[in-house]
Amino acid sequence: MSLKGRIALVTGGSRGIGRAIALGLAADGADIAVNYRREDSEAEKVVAEIKKRGRRAAAFKASVDNFEEDAAMVERVKSELGPISILVNNAGIASRGNTVADGDPLEMERVVRVHAFAPFYLSKLVIPQMREQKRGDIIYVSSVATLSHAGRGSPYNMGKAAGEALAYTLAKEERPNNIRVNVVAPPLTDTDMGQRLAKARGVAQIHDLDKAMPFGHVCAPEDIANVVRYLVSDQNTYVSGEKITVHGAADRAGFS
């Protein structure tokens, strides 16, 4: 799955699923723009790993829910690496587990902005570059949360559902421009956020759940990255406007 000559912008690329996607796309030949919000050292570690694989990479600090910061970042990526042909909208934050009645309106706005406004901003900014290339790909990393819309998660559920709606709309709008847009929905995954979620549900260590999970292990970031790698590759000739839920055929009412 050669991505040689393509530039990928991965938001939230300094750790977890974003890191795995950045490294996976680099392994397939892409040059990587690693977006991050706070941890300079973690982003630089990912950049260093990518460079060891013989690909170009750079870290770009920006709050993705800020349009001005996004615009400046996209211009910097184009200047330093080249025009973007792959956008992975991965950056995300969790909500606090309150009911709607007890929820904080400011929290709702913040979470929805990260999961829905940010992908809109970035898609708007990179699509003109993609239209000038042979192919473009936009991936929205969603969640199995949109299958059940569980209680005490309205900001997160709302943000992810809105992000999916954006992806399905974009897929129709940009099909004539050879831009494919797809959604990938992870379950509970072995990331910092996944660890916190597991502990909030009374599990001391996330891998204590391995035996109860599909194929004997909690979903790994690389399991998600591998799906993204296929979707943006030349092997994907006809899949667009789709959602791939990576739950291993698990019981959707449980942790997945």
C-alpha positions in Angstrom: 0.0 0.0 0.0 2.4 2.7 -1.2 1.6 6.3 -0.2 4.8 7.6 -1.6 4.5 11.3 -2.6 1.5 11.9 -0.4 1.4 14.3 2.6 -0.9 13.3 5.6 -2.0 15.6 8.4 -3.0 13.6 11.5 -4.6 15.6 14.2 -4.0 14.5 17.8 -1.0 12.6 16.3 1.3 12.7 19.3 -0.1 9.7 21.1 -2.7 6.9 21.2 -4.6 6.2 18.0 -3.3 9.3 16.2 0.3 8.2 16.9 -0.4 4.7 15.5 -2.0 6.2 12.4 0.9 8.6 11.8 3.4 5.8 12.1 1.3 3.5 10.0 1.0 5.9 7.1 4.7 6.7 7.3 5.4 3.0 7.0 3.4 3.0 3.8 5.4 5.9 2.4 3.6 9.1 3.3 5.2 12.2 4.8 3.5 13.2 8.0 2.4 16.4 9.7 1.8 15.6 13.3 -0.7 17.9 14.9 -0.8 18.2 18.7 -2.1 20.6 21.3 0.1 20.5 24.4 2.9 18.0 24.7 5.8 19.1 22.6 8.1 16.3 23.7 5.6 13.6 22.7 5.0 15.1 19.3 8.7 15.3 18.7 9.2 11.7 19.6 6.7 10.7 16.9 8.4 12.9 14.4 11.7 11.3 15.3 10.3 7.8 14.8 8.9 8.7 11.4 12.2 10.1 10.3 13.9 6.9 11.3 11.7 5.2 8.8 13.0 7.4 6.1 10.0 9.7 5.7 9.7 13.4 6.2 7.8 14.7 9.3 7.2 17.7 11.4 5.2 18.6 14.4 2.6 21.4 14.3 1.1 22.8 17.4 -2.5 24.0 17.1 -5.9 23.8 18.9 -7.9 22.2 16.2 -11.1 23.9 17.3 -9.6 27.3 16.5 -10.1 28.2 12.8 -7.2 30.8 12.8 -4.8 28.3 14.2 -5.9 25.7 11.8 -5.5 28.0 8.8 -2.0 28.9 9.9 -1.1 25.2 10.5 -2.4 24.1 7.0 -0.3 26.8 5.4 2.8 25.8 7.3 2.3 22.1 6.4 2.0 23.0 2.7 5.1 25.2 2.9 7.3 22.8 4.9 6.1 19.4 3.5 3.8 20.0 0.5 0.1 20.0 -0.3 -2.0 17.8 1.9 -3.8 14.8 0.3 -4.7 12.9 3.4 -6.5 14.4 6.4 -7.1 12.3 9.5 -9.5 14.0 11.9 -8.5 12.1 15.0 -8.1 14.7 17.8 -10.7 14.2 20.6 -11.5 14.8 24.2 -13.8 13.0 26.6 -16.8 14.4 28.4 -17.2 14.2 32.2 -20.0 11.7 32.5 -22.8 14.0 33.6 -26.4 13.8 32.8 -27.9 16.5 30.6 -29.7 17.9 33.6 -26.4 18.3 35.5 -24.2 19.1 32.6 -22.1 22.2 32.0 -23.1 24.0 28.8 -19.5 25.2 28.4 -18.3 21.6 28.5 -20.8 20.6 25.9 -19.7 23.4 23.6 -16.0 22.6 24.1 -16.4 18.9 23.4 -18.6 19.4 20.3 -16.2 22.0 18.9 -13.3 19.6 19.1 -15.3 16.7 17.5 -17.4 18.5 15.0 -16.3 22.1 14.4 -12.6 21.2 14.1 -13.1 18.6 11.3 -15.3 21.1 9.5 -12.6 23.8 9.7 -9.8 21.5 8.6 -11.7 19.9 5.8 -12.7 23.3 4.5 -9.0 24.3 4.6 -7.5 21.2 2.9 -10.1 20.4 0.3 -8.8 23.1 -2.2 -5.4 21.4 -2.0 -6.9 18.0 -2.5 -8.9 19.0 -5.5 -5.6 19.9 -7.3 -4.2 16.4 -6.7 -4.9 13.0 -8.2 -6.6 11.9 -5.1 -7.7 13.1 -1.7 -8.7 11.2 1.5 -10.4 12.4 4.6 -10.9 10.1 7.6 -13.0 10.9 10.6 -12.2 8.9 13.7 -15.5 8.5 15.5 -16.5 6.0 18.2 -18.8 3.1 18.9 -20.5 5.6 21.2 -22.7 6.6 18.3 -24.2 3.0 18.2 -25.7 3.3 21.6 -25.7 7.0 22.7 -25.3 5.9 26.3 -26.5 8.1 29.1 -24.1 10.5 30.8 -22.2 11.1 27.6 -24.3 13.7 25.7 -21.4 16.1 24.7 -19.3 13.3 23.4 -22.2 11.5 21.7 -23.3 14.8 20.1 -19.9 15.7 18.9 -19.2 12.3 17.3 -22.6 12.1 15.7 -22.1 15.5 14.2 -18.7 14.6 12.9 -20.1 11.6 11.2 -22.8 13.7 9.6 -20.0 16.0 8.2 -18.1 13.0 6.8 -21.2 11.6 5.0 -22.0 15.0 3.5 -18.4 15.6 2.4 -18.3 12.2 0.7 -21.2 13.2 -1.6 -19.9 16.7 -2.2 -16.3 15.7 -3.0 -16.8 12.5 -5.0 -16.6 14.4 -8.3 -13.1 15.6 -7.2 -11.8 12.1 -6.5 -11.8 12.7 -2.7 -12.9 9.7 -0.6 -14.3 10.4 2.9 -14.8 7.6 5.4 -15.5 7.1 9.1 -13.6 4.7 11.4 -15.2 4.0 14.8 -13.0 2.4 17.5 -14.3 0.7 20.6 -12.6 0.9 24.0 -8.9 1.1 23.0 -5.7 0.8 24.8 -4.9 4.6 25.0 -4.7 7.1 27.8 -8.4 7.9 27.3 -9.3 4.2 27.2 -7.3 3.6 30.4 -9.2 6.4 32.2 -12.6 5.0 30.9 -11.8 1.5 32.2 -10.8 2.8 35.6 -14.0 4.9 35.8 -15.9 1.7 35.3 -14.0 -0.1 38.1 -11.3 -1.9 36.1 -7.9 -1.4 37.7 -5.9 -2.0 34.4 -7.3 -2.1 30.9 -5.7 -5.4 30.0 -7.6 -7.1 32.8 -10.3 -7.1 30.2 -8.4 -9.0 27.6 -9.9 -12.4 28.1 -13.4 -11.0 27.7 -12.6 -9.1 24.5 -12.8 -10.3 20.9 -9.7 -12.2 19.8 -8.4 -12.2 23.3 -7.3 -8.6 23.7 -8.5 -5.0 24.1 -8.4 -3.1 20.8 -4.9 -1.7 20.1 -4.3 1.7 18.4 -2.6 -0.3 15.6 -5.9 -2.2 15.0 -7.5 1.2 14.1 -4.5 2.4 12.2 -4.6 -0.6 9.9 -8.1 0.2 8.8 -7.1 3.8 8.1 -4.1 2.6 6.1 -6.4 0.6 3.8 -8.9 3.3 3.3 -6.4 5.9 2.1 -4.5 3.4 0.0 -4.7 2.7 -3.7 -6.3 -0.6 -2.8 -9.4 1.3 -1.8 -10.8 2.2 -5.1 -14.5 2.4 -4.4 -15.2 2.8 -0.6 -16.4 6.3 0.3 -19.1 7.6 2.6 -18.9 4.5 4.8 -18.4 3.8 8.5 -16.2 1.0 9.5 -16.9 0.0 13.1 -13.9 -1.8 14.5 -15.5 -3.7 17.4 -14.5 -7.3 16.6 -18.2 -8.4 16.5 -18.4 -7.7 20.3 -21.5 -7.2 22.3 -22.3 -3.5 21.5 -24.0 -3.1 24.9 -20.7 -3.7 26.8 -17.4 -1.9 27.0 -17.4 -1.9 23.2 
